[in-house]
């Protein structure tokens, strides 16, 4: 069982347990409802209490934030790298061709959740904080509990969680750097492919052209929103689709066998310690060869 404890000081005296859970321990409403049903979910000085209870200085509040029993991803041994790990978080270097999670449509395909289920202890369920397309390589962050997962998810879209990608696009962006503010949604008649459309959700990508050679360009891409296929859609929207992107550009396996996109860097605040974590994923061989 993973538990949090909070010793009540004079500044907290008189507050309700519910207030302390929400504000001091950052417990979500969903988790709070689960805690109320657990026999040892919420204890004050070792005794089970309701969230309406009031506290006094010197009291000790103890909360069980372990995951509810749930199906664990099927463990599957696969090759991947570890970029960062502590007791709450792990950042992997996902290879291209590995899905984020298992699919019934492709049961033999390696997936990151299954690979981590094989790597982590049997009582730890990996929770992906954000997903990468199967063809995208690089840094992918996982929480080791639902509680930490929720805290990290709250950082997404804020300055506390920063992601940077390297891409190789066809052509040269004009202007060479800037921002793409273009709402995205489902393409007409599709439940998978995305497109820029006026009734889509707000989507913003910042980009910088680093180098151009032989008709292709190396670009730095920073997603300020996290929409599905956002970077691929936005680069195609400005007339510079990612090399190898069969869905939004043109498939050309002579160049590269997947969209040339790599999650190169991630930075976030470790939610339990407050420390800033940075992790960088090295340049993949197929993109290095493409831009050699």
N, C-alpha and C positions, 0 to 999 in steps of 0.2 A: 504493500500500500504506500502510495506517495502522499505525504501529508505536509501541510503548511501550518506553522504556528505563529501566533501574533501575541506578544505580551502587551497588555493595555497600559498605556501611560496616562498621566493626568490630562493631557490634551484630548484623549479619546473618551474620558469618563462620561457616562450618561448616554453614549450613543447606542444605537441598536446593533445587534449582530448583523442584520441585513446591510446596514450602512457600511460597516467595517468590511464585510465581504466584497461589496461592490467597489468601494473607493480605495481601501488599503490593500486588499488582496486581489483586486481586479478580476473577480469572479463574474463570469457572464450570467445572464438571466437563465440560459439553458442549463448551465452547470448548477446554478443555485437550486433550480427545481429538482435536479437529480439528487443534490445533497440532502434536501429535505426528506427524501424517501429512504436514504441510507441509514442503517442502524447506527453507524459510527460516522455519519457524514459531518455533523457539526457538534463539537463538544466544547463546553466552557468549564474550565477547571476539572476536566475529566468526566463531566456529566453531559448527556445529550440535552440540547436546548432548542427552542424555537428561534427563528430569525427575529422575532419581536423582542427577545430578551435584551435587557439593558446591561451594560458592563460597568465595572468599577476598576479603578487603577489597581494594577497588580494581578488582575485576572489573566488567564492564559486561554486564548481561543485556538482551537485545533480543528483543521478542516481536511477532510480526505478528498484530494483532487485526482486520485488515480482514475484511469479509464474504466468505464463499464465493460464487463465482458462482451467481446465482439469478435466476429470472425477476423482472424489475422490473415494478411495476404499469404498465399502459398509460398513458402520459402523456395527460391530457385537460385542456385549458384550461377553467378555471372561475373564477368570482369568489369570492374569500375574502380575509380580512385577515391580516396578520402582526402578532401581538402581541409576540413576542420571537423573536430568532434569534441564535445564535452558531455556531461551527464544529461543535458536537456536537448541538445541540438546536434545534428550532423549535416555537413555539406558534402555532397558527393560530386565527382567529376563524371557526369553521365556521358557515355559514348554515343555517337550517332547510331541510329538503328535500334536503340533501346527505348521502349515505350515508358511512359510515366507509371502506368498501372496495367494490370493484366486485361486482356480483351478476349471475349469468347469467340470473336471473329478470327483471331490469330492466336490460338492457345499456345503455340510453340515459340512465340516471340518473347525474348527476354524483357523483363520490366523492372523498373527501379524499385518499386515497392516490394516486389518479390525478392530482389537481390538484397535489399536491406533487411527483410525478414529473415533471410539466411544468415546475414552478417551479425545482426543484433541478438541479444539474449532473447530467449523464448517468451519472456513476459513483457517485452517491449513491442508496441505496435507503431510502425513508422507512419507519420502524418505529413504528407507533402504540403509545404507552405505555398508554393506556386509550381506549376507544371511546365515542362518543356515539351514541344512537339517531338515525335519520335525521331525526326531527322535532325533535330537541333542537339548539339553537343554542349557540354560545359557544366557550370556550377548550378546545382539544384539543391535547395534547402529543405530539410525535413526536421520536424519536431518529434521528440520521443514520447510525448504525451499529448492528449487532447487539450489539456490546460495550457501548456506552452504553445501549442499550435494556435489557439485562439489569440494569445497575446502577440504572437508574431504576425498573424493575419491582420491585427489592428494596425500594424506598422505599414502594411502595404499601401502604396499611394501617398505616403508621407515621406518626409526627409530622413526618417529613421531607417527605412528599408530602401536601399539603392541598388539597382541592377544595371549592368552595362554589358552590351553585346558587341561582338565584332562580326561584320558581314562583308561579303564580297558581292557587289552588284554589277549588273551589266550596264555599261555606259558610265557617264559622269553626272552626278547630281548638279543641278543648276538652280539656285546658288550652291556653292560647295558646302555650306553649312547652314543650319537653320532649324526650324520646327515645323512639323506637319500636324496641323490641327484639322482632322478630318474624321467625322463620326463614322463608325462601322456597325454593320449588322449582317444578317444573312443575305447572301446573294439571291437574286430572284430565282425562285424555283428550287432552291437548295436548302438542306438542313445541315450542311457541313461547311461549304465554302462561304467565306465572308467577302464583303465588298464595302467600299465607301458609299454611303447613302445618306441623304439629308435627314431621314428619320431614325438614324442609328444612334448608338450611345456615344457620348463624347470620348474621343481617343486622341492622345497626343504623343508624338515621338520626336525627340530631338536627335539630330544627326550631325556628323562632321566627316567630311571626306579627308582621309589621311594620305592617300596616294592613288594615282591612276597609272595603269600600264596595260598595253595590249588590249584596250577596249573594255577593261574591267576596273573597278575601283574598290579599294579597301575603305570601309566606313565604320565609324564608331556610332552605335545606336543606343539611345537611352530612352526606354519606355517610361513615360510619366503616368500612364494608365496601363492596366493589365488585361487588355482584351485578347480574345482568342485570335491567333494568327496576325496580331496587330502589326508587327514589324514587317512581315511579308506583304501584307495588304498595303501598308503605307509606302513601302519602297516601289511596289508596282504602280501605285497611284501617281507617283512623281515621274514615272517613266523609266525607272531603274530597278527592275525586279532583281531579286537575289539570283545569282548564278545557280543553275540546277533546280530552280523552283518550278516543278511541273504543273503546279496548281495555279500559280499567279504569274508565271512567266512562261518560259519554254524549257522543257526537259532536254538536257544535253549531257548525257553521261560521259561524253568525251571530255567535258570540263570537270564535272563532279557529279556523283551519284545521288546527291541529296541537296536540299537548299543550303547554301553556304552561309550558315548562321551558327554562331558559337557564343554561349553565355560565358563571357570572359571574366567577370568580376561581380562580387556581391558584397554589400556591407549592410549590417543591421545591428541593432542593439540587443544584446543577450537579455531576454526579458526577466530572468531571475537574478542576474548580477548587475545589470546596467552597463556592463562593459561593451565597447564597440568591437564587433567581430568583422574582420575582412578576410575574404578568400578569393584567390585568383586561380583560374583554370588555364593551363598552358595551351598554346596554339595547336590545334589538331593537325595531323599529318596531311589529310586530304586537302584542307584549306591552304596549308603551307605550300603544298605542291602546286596548287592552282595559281597561287600568287607568287611563285618563285621567279 
